[in-house]
Amino acid sequence: MDRGVCALVINAVQDMSKLAIAEAMIAHYNAQDADAYVALMTDDAVEAGYRGAVLRDGKEGVRDGLNAMFAQFPENRADIITGYELGPFVVLHEKVWRTAAGEPFEVMSIYSFAGDKVERVEFVR
């Protein structure tokens, strides 16, 4: 992403609610745009199982992990069933498909924020 686009993303994010930021991350996920997804995260952000092991460590680890998943599952998508915001946290209830013909699964994703950036996402499945 070039610096001009980054500046536009940063300015837009500063005016968004935390719930809207998490929803934007899912839109980027569904577009398989790992760069835009991680632009909404802190540099040291992680994705992890709920109270469990870290799955993807740091912005680069998240980007690499997402790109590998998108390559493996090019039809992958997540639909938000509902979402909640409370203080520095957002919880999204999602339905996820790896393939269009596959069985979906449900997940609760818990986003922890540092300011207007996501610093941790934990998945309950």
N, C-alpha and C positions, 0 to 999 in steps of 0.2 A: 504494500500500500504506500503511495507516495505521501510526502509530508502535508500537502494541501488537503488530501482526503482525510488524513489522520486528524488534522486540525478541525475539519468539519465534524468528524465523528466525536471528538472530544467536546466541542461546543454543544452539539446536539445532546450528548449524554448528560451534561451538566443540568439540562432542563427537564430530564426525564425522571419519573419515579423509579424506585428500585424494581418494582414489579414490571414496569415497562422495559427496563433494561434486561431483566431475565427473559421476558417475552421476545425481545429483539435477539437475544442469544439463540433462542429456539428457532427463530426465523433464519438466522445465519446458519445454524445447524442443518435445517431443512434445505437450505440452498447449497449445502456442503461447502460453505465458505469459512474455512478454519481461520483464516487471517482476520476476518471481520469478527468472528466469535471471540478470539483471544484479545482483540483490541479492547474489549470490554472487561478485561481481567487485569489484576495487578501482575507485575513481573514475576513474583514468586507464588502465584496462584497454584492451587492443586485441585484435582478431581479425585474423589475417594469413595470407597464404600462407606456406608453409615457407620461411624465409630470403628472403621476398619482401615485396611491397607490403602495407601495412596496408589491410585491407578495411573495418574499422569501428573508429573511434577514440573512446575514452572510453566511459563507461557510456551516455551519451545516444546516441552514435553506434551502439553495439551495439544498444540498444533500438530505435532508429529503423530500422536495417537489418533486424533480425529482424522487426519489425512489417510492413515492406514485403514481405519474403520470404513471411511467413505470408499476407498478402493475395493475393500472386501465386500461391502454392501452398498452398491451404487443406488439402490432404491430406498435406502434407510430414511425414515422420517419419524418425527414425533409430533403428536397433537396434544395441545394443552387441554385438559379436562377442566381444571380450575386452578386458580392461583391466589395466594395470600401474601400480604406484606405486613411485617410487624418489626418496627425499629430497623436494625441493620440486617434483617433476614427476609428472604422470600422463599416460599414453598410452592412448588408447582407439582400438581398431580398430572402425569403424562401417560399417554398410550403410545407405545413405540412399535414400529414395524421395521424389521430388517429387510424384508422383501415384500413386494406388493401382494404376493400370494400366500405369504407366511402368516402364522398366528401372531397377533400382537401380544405384548406384555405391558403391564402397568408398572410405573415407577413413581416414587416421590423424590423430587430433587430439591435439596435444601441449599440455597445460595446464601453465603455469608459475605457481607460487603465491608470494605474499608473505604469510606467515603462513597464515591460514585462508581467504584470498580469492584468486581467480584474477586474475592481472595480465596474462596473455597466453595466447591460444590460437592455435596455428599449425596449418594444415591441409596435409597431404601427400595429394595426389590424383593 
